[in-house]
Amino acid sequence: MQDALPPPEYTVIGSTASRTARVLWILEELGLRYTHVPANPRSPNVTSVNPAGKVPVLVEDGTPVTDSTAIIQYLADRHGDLTYPAGTLDRARQDSLTQFLLDEFDSALWMAARHSFILPEELRHSAVKDSLKWEFARSQKTLAARMGEGPFLMGARMTVPDIILTHCGVWAKTARFPVTEPRLAAYLDRLQARPAFLRAMAR
């Protein structure tokens, strides 16, 4: 009988002070082997595999994959965990939550970051952050109504949207975007106490 092949080893490029944390966390949750190369956007380690200079980058067998959501969904699909199967109603609901979080949470935080330190100073408009915080608070109310009854967004099973939302919670705290919904605050405390999350953030 042929021996089973060892699990693939991945290389993750990017700083934990970015969406790279999402990739590190899911790898820890899945118990996979990987190498982490801390690197800032547009640094040589990044541009050598992603000409856009953005992080994170996952490299597998010499092939780079970019965009944190694409990476974590690929890893979940590849290893059959933290996701529902493609073509099921549960997966459709999962993907709907993923898109909602990217549109309503990630995008607001990213726009605030752009007007804080990313755009050239002459193009920054700090006043836009007030409207973004208002949208962020309103989106929390919508999300609270969509959350499942279990410990995770979809109920008893942890899925990709949990990775995205919890990281957005960390990002929101750094950006001083208040979490105003008690149910969401309790959820974030619970997910951020997971051992795999703590291992990823400690890198």
C-alpha atoms as a printed R data frame, in Angstrom:
    type eleno elety resid chain resno       x      y      z
1   ATOM     1    CA   MET     A     1   0.000  0.000  0.000
2   ATOM     2    CA   GLN     A     2   1.410  3.369 -1.039
3   ATOM     3    CA   ASP     A     3   2.138  5.792  1.770
4   ATOM     4    CA   ALA     A     4  -0.043  8.878  1.910
5   ATOM     5    CA   LEU     A     5   1.611 12.008  0.607
6   ATOM     6    CA   PRO     A     6   2.481 14.609  3.237
7   ATOM     7    CA   PRO     A     7   0.194 17.629  3.358
8   ATOM     8    CA   PRO     A     8   1.313 20.540  1.208
9   ATOM     9    CA   GLU     A     9   3.441 23.221  2.760
10  ATOM    10    CA   TYR     A    10   2.432 26.774  2.053
11  ATOM    11    CA   THR     A    11   4.347 30.030  2.148
12  ATOM    12    CA   VAL     A    12   2.460 33.089  3.361
13  ATOM    13    CA   ILE     A    13   3.922 36.503  2.599
14  ATOM    14    CA   GLY     A    14   2.745 39.585  4.483
15  ATOM    15    CA   SER     A    15   2.646 41.276  7.853
16  ATOM    16    CA   THR     A    16   0.164 40.223 10.538
17  ATOM    17    CA   ALA     A    17  -0.826 43.908 10.725
18  ATOM    18    CA   SER     A    18  -2.772 43.347  7.507
19  ATOM    19    CA   ARG     A    19  -5.284 40.929  5.997
20  ATOM    20    CA   THR     A    20  -2.439 38.397  6.058
21  ATOM    21    CA   ALA     A    21  -3.633 37.614  9.593
22  ATOM    22    CA   ARG     A    22  -6.718 35.976  8.070
23  ATOM    23    CA   VAL     A    23  -4.581 33.528  6.106
24  ATOM    24    CA   LEU     A    24  -2.361 32.692  9.065
25  ATOM    25    CA   TRP     A    25  -5.411 32.102 11.243
26  ATOM    26    CA   ILE     A    26  -7.140 29.708  8.864
27  ATOM    27    CA   LEU     A    27  -3.906 27.755  8.415
28  ATOM    28    CA   GLU     A    28  -3.654 27.451 12.201
29  ATOM    29    CA   GLU     A    29  -7.298 26.368 12.447
30  ATOM    30    CA   LEU     A    30  -6.724 23.734  9.771
31  ATOM    31    CA   GLY     A    31  -3.513 22.506 11.410
32  ATOM    32    CA   LEU     A    32  -1.484 22.903  8.220
33  ATOM    33    CA   ARG     A    33   2.252 23.328  7.767
34  ATOM    34    CA   TYR     A    34   3.342 26.689  6.436
35  ATOM    35    CA   THR     A    35   6.185 29.175  6.318
36  ATOM    36    CA   HIS     A    36   5.492 32.793  7.170
37  ATOM    37    CA   VAL     A    37   7.530 35.546  5.528
38  ATOM    38    CA   PRO     A    38   6.687 38.861  7.249
39  ATOM    39    CA   ALA     A    39   6.782 41.587  4.625
40  ATOM    40    CA   ASN     A    40   5.264 44.992  4.052
41  ATOM    41    CA   PRO     A    41   3.279 45.855  0.916
42  ATOM    42    CA   ARG     A    42   5.409 46.721 -2.122
43  ATOM    43    CA   SER     A    43   8.551 45.311 -0.496
44  ATOM    44    CA   PRO     A    44  10.828 43.133 -2.683
45  ATOM    45    CA   ASN     A    45   9.552 39.895 -1.093
46  ATOM    46    CA   VAL     A    46   6.046 40.861 -2.172
47  ATOM    47    CA   THR     A    47   6.611 42.364 -5.617
48  ATOM    48    CA   SER     A    48   8.679 39.341 -6.636
49  ATOM    49    CA   VAL     A    49   5.482 37.232 -6.536
50  ATOM    50    CA   ASN     A    50   2.763 39.898 -6.870
51  ATOM    51    CA   PRO     A    51   3.567 42.836 -9.156
52  ATOM    52    CA   ALA     A    52   0.733 44.828 -7.544
53  ATOM    53    CA   GLY     A    53   2.726 44.775 -4.315
54  ATOM    54    CA   LYS     A    54  -0.273 43.837 -2.177
55  ATOM    55    CA   VAL     A    55  -0.416 41.364  0.696
56  ATOM    56    CA   PRO     A    56  -1.204 38.665  1.552
57  ATOM    57    CA   VAL     A    57   0.254 36.274 -0.978
58  ATOM    58    CA   LEU     A    58  -0.022 32.504 -0.620
59  ATOM    59    CA   VAL     A    59   2.549 30.502 -2.559
60  ATOM    60    CA   GLU     A    60   1.916 26.828 -3.205
61  ATOM    61    CA   ASP     A    61   4.176 24.744 -5.426
62  ATOM    62    CA   GLY     A    62   5.632 27.934 -6.890
63  ATOM    63    CA   THR     A    63   2.221 29.405 -7.755
64  ATOM    64    CA   PRO     A    64   1.178 32.650 -6.015
65  ATOM    65    CA   VAL     A    65  -2.427 33.294 -5.018
66  ATOM    66    CA   THR     A    66  -3.461 36.809 -4.024
67  ATOM    67    CA   ASP     A    67  -6.430 38.402 -2.191
68  ATOM    68    CA   SER     A    68  -7.144 37.253  1.348
69  ATOM    69    CA   THR     A    69 -10.720 36.120  0.666
70  ATOM    70    CA   ALA     A    70  -9.695 34.081 -2.369
71  ATOM    71    CA   ILE     A    71  -6.888 32.504 -0.352
72  ATOM    72    CA   ILE     A    72  -8.900 31.516  2.705
73  ATOM    73    CA   GLN     A    73 -11.795 30.163  0.651
74  ATOM    74    CA   TYR     A    74  -9.338 28.145 -1.446
75  ATOM    75    CA   LEU     A    75  -7.733 26.676  1.669
76  ATOM    76    CA   ALA     A    76 -11.127 25.822  3.170
77  ATOM    77    CA   ASP     A    77 -12.259 24.155 -0.071
78  ATOM    78    CA   ARG     A    78  -8.944 22.371 -0.577
79  ATOM    79    CA   HIS     A    79  -8.958 20.852  2.900
80  ATOM    80    CA   GLY     A    80 -12.706 20.342  3.289
81  ATOM    81    CA   ASP     A    81 -13.161 22.301  6.497
82  ATOM    82    CA   LEU     A    82 -14.460 25.701  7.662
83  ATOM    83    CA   THR     A    83 -16.777 25.809  4.661
84  ATOM    84    CA   TYR     A    84 -19.902 24.271  3.220
85  ATOM    85    CA   PRO     A    85 -19.639 22.414 -0.112
86  ATOM    86    CA   ALA     A    86 -20.031 24.409 -3.327
87  ATOM    87    CA   GLY     A    87 -23.448 24.057 -4.919
88  ATOM    88    CA   THR     A    88 -25.373 23.767 -1.632
89  ATOM    89    CA   LEU     A    89 -27.813 26.252 -0.135
90  ATOM    90    CA   ASP     A    90 -25.631 26.477  2.959
91  ATOM    91    CA   ARG     A    91 -22.713 27.506  0.748
92  ATOM    92    CA   ALA     A    92 -24.884 30.108 -0.943
93  ATOM    93    CA   ARG     A    93 -25.754 31.540  2.485
94  ATOM    94    CA   GLN     A    94 -22.095 31.408  3.474
95  ATOM    95    CA   ASP     A    95 -21.008 33.243  0.325
96  ATOM    96    CA   SER     A    96 -23.754 35.813  0.891
97  ATOM    97    CA   LEU     A    97 -22.374 36.517  4.360
98  ATOM    98    CA   THR     A    98 -18.850 36.753  2.973
99  ATOM    99    CA   GLN     A    99 -19.909 39.344  0.413
100 ATOM   100    CA   PHE     A   100 -21.912 41.292  3.000
101 ATOM   101    CA   LEU     A   101 -18.906 41.510  5.305
102 ATOM   102    CA   LEU     A   102 -16.612 42.625  2.496
103 ATOM   103    CA   ASP     A   103 -19.079 45.247  1.291
104 ATOM   104    CA   GLU     A   104 -20.190 46.620  4.671
105 ATOM   105    CA   PHE     A   105 -17.303 46.064  7.104
106 ATOM   106    CA   ASP     A   106 -14.038 45.506  5.248
107 ATOM   107    CA   SER     A   107 -14.696 48.257  2.708
108 ATOM   108    CA   ALA     A   108 -15.532 50.873  5.366
109 ATOM   109    CA   LEU     A   109 -12.385 50.084  7.321
110 ATOM   110    CA   TRP     A   110 -10.273 50.071  4.167
111 ATOM   111    CA   MET     A   111 -11.635 53.447  3.051
112 ATOM   112    CA   ALA     A   112 -10.886 54.908  6.483
113 ATOM   113    CA   ALA     A   113  -7.338 53.564  6.263
114 ATOM   114    CA   ARG     A   114  -6.886 55.101  2.828
115 ATOM   115    CA   HIS     A   115  -7.861 58.524  4.157
116 ATOM   116    CA   SER     A   116  -5.686 58.098  7.254
117 ATOM   117    CA   PHE     A   117  -2.298 57.046  5.936
118 ATOM   118    CA   ILE     A   118  -2.415 55.365  2.524
119 ATOM   119    CA   LEU     A   119  -3.427 58.099  0.078
120 ATOM   120    CA   PRO     A   120  -1.063 61.026 -0.558
121 ATOM   121    CA   GLU     A   121  -1.655 63.586  2.169
122 ATOM   122    CA   GLU     A   122  -3.175 66.147 -0.203
123 ATOM   123    CA   LEU     A   123  -5.856 63.628 -1.214
124 ATOM   124    CA   ARG     A   124  -6.917 62.594  2.294
125 ATOM   125    CA   HIS     A   125 -10.231 63.792  3.711
126 ATOM   126    CA   SER     A   126 -10.507 62.949  7.395
127 ATOM   127    CA   ALA     A   127 -14.165 64.036  7.538
128 ATOM   128    CA   VAL     A   128 -15.171 61.013  5.452
129 ATOM   129    CA   LYS     A   129 -14.475 58.796  8.473
130 ATOM   130    CA   ASP     A   130 -17.535 60.141 10.299
131 ATOM   131    CA   SER     A   131 -19.840 58.824  7.576
132 ATOM   132    CA   LEU     A   132 -17.933 55.533  7.471
133 ATOM   133    CA   LYS     A   133 -18.399 55.057 11.227
134 ATOM   134    CA   TRP     A   134 -22.110 55.735 10.807
135 ATOM   135    CA   GLU     A   135 -22.324 53.084  8.074
136 ATOM   136    CA   PHE     A   136 -20.270 50.670 10.190
137 ATOM   137    CA   ALA     A   137 -22.708 51.035 13.118
138 ATOM   138    CA   ARG     A   138 -25.742 50.569 10.863
139 ATOM   139    CA   SER     A   139 -24.215 47.457  9.290
140 ATOM   140    CA   GLN     A   140 -23.765 45.927 12.744
141 ATOM   141    CA   LYS     A   141 -27.527 46.039 13.314
142 ATOM   142    CA   THR     A   142 -28.133 44.230 10.027
143 ATOM   143    CA   LEU     A   143 -25.495 41.634 10.852
144 ATOM   144    CA   ALA     A   144 -26.904 41.008 14.345
145 ATOM   145    CA   ALA     A   145 -30.215 40.055 12.700
146 ATOM   146    CA   ARG     A   146 -28.421 37.605 10.375
147 ATOM   147    CA   MET     A   147 -26.273 35.858 12.964
148 ATOM   148    CA   GLY     A   148 -27.076 32.223 13.747
149 ATOM   149    CA   GLU     A   149 -28.037 30.902 17.159
150 ATOM   150    CA   GLY     A   150 -24.781 29.036 17.713
151 ATOM   151    CA   PRO     A   151 -21.365 30.346 18.640
152 ATOM   152    CA   PHE     A   152 -20.529 31.155 14.999
153 ATOM   153    CA   LEU     A   153 -22.106 33.309 12.311
154 ATOM   154    CA   MET     A   154 -23.880 30.382 10.681
155 ATOM   155    CA   GLY     A   155 -24.685 28.551 13.886
156 ATOM   156    CA   ALA     A   156 -22.753 25.539 15.173
157 ATOM   157    CA   ARG     A   157 -20.131 25.461 12.410
158 ATOM   158    CA   MET     A   158 -17.220 27.858 11.988
159 ATOM   159    CA   THR     A   159 -16.838 29.038  8.389
160 ATOM   160    CA   VAL     A   160 -14.844 31.469  6.256
161 ATOM   161    CA   PRO     A   161 -17.023 34.500  7.148
162 ATOM   162    CA   ASP     A   162 -16.039 34.055 10.806
163 ATOM   163    CA   ILE     A   163 -12.400 34.598  9.840
164 ATOM   164    CA   ILE     A   164 -13.244 37.776  7.929
165 ATOM   165    CA   LEU     A   165 -15.545 39.264 10.554
166 ATOM   166    CA   THR     A   166 -13.251 38.584 13.496
167 ATOM   167    CA   HIS     A   167 -10.313 40.164 11.697
168 ATOM   168    CA   CYS     A   168 -12.490 43.178 10.880
169 ATOM   169    CA   GLY     A   169 -13.220 43.397 14.613
170 ATOM   170    CA   VAL     A   170  -9.501 43.621 15.354
171 ATOM   171    CA   TRP     A   171  -9.111 46.189 12.589
172 ATOM   172    CA   ALA     A   172 -12.056 48.226 13.901
173 ATOM   173    CA   LYS     A   173 -10.522 48.459 17.359
174 ATOM   174    CA   THR     A   174  -7.251 49.742 15.904
175 ATOM   175    CA   ALA     A   175  -9.116 52.241 13.708
176 ATOM   176    CA   ARG     A   176 -11.354 53.332 16.610
177 ATOM   177    CA   PHE     A   177 -14.556 52.212 14.917
178 ATOM   178    CA   PRO     A   178 -16.858 51.352 17.845
179 ATOM   179    CA   VAL     A   179 -18.561 47.958 18.068
180 ATOM   180    CA   THR     A   180 -21.995 49.025 19.272
181 ATOM   181    CA   GLU     A   181 -23.976 45.781 19.102
182 ATOM   182    CA   PRO     A   182 -23.602 43.737 22.345
183 ATOM   183    CA   ARG     A   183 -24.150 40.451 20.527
184 ATOM   184    CA   LEU     A   184 -21.387 41.247 18.067
185 ATOM   185    CA   ALA     A   185 -19.037 42.372 20.850
186 ATOM   186    CA   ALA     A   186 -19.560 39.075 22.697
187 ATOM   187    CA   TYR     A   187 -18.999 37.137 19.467
188 ATOM   188    CA   LEU     A   188 -15.720 38.947 18.779
189 ATOM   189    CA   ASP     A   189 -14.453 38.304 22.317
190 ATOM   190    CA   ARG     A   190 -15.268 34.608 21.923
191 ATOM   191    CA   LEU     A   191 -13.595 34.182 18.529
192 ATOM   192    CA   GLN     A   192 -10.524 36.206 19.471
193 ATOM   193    CA   ALA     A   193  -9.949 33.843 22.403
194 ATOM   194    CA   ARG     A   194  -9.536 30.821 20.119
195 ATOM   195    CA   PRO     A   195  -6.058 29.242 20.447
196 ATOM   196    CA   ALA     A   196  -5.514 29.223 16.671
197 ATOM   197    CA   PHE     A   197  -6.346 32.926 16.469
198 ATOM   198    CA   LEU     A   198  -3.919 33.728 19.284
199 ATOM   199    CA   ARG     A   199  -1.148 31.702 17.629
200 ATOM   200    CA   ALA     A   200  -1.669 33.519 14.315
201 ATOM   201    CA   MET     A   201  -1.702 36.973 15.879
202 ATOM   202    CA   ALA     A   202   1.442 36.243 17.890
203 ATOM   203    CA   ARG     A   203   3.531 35.874 14.734
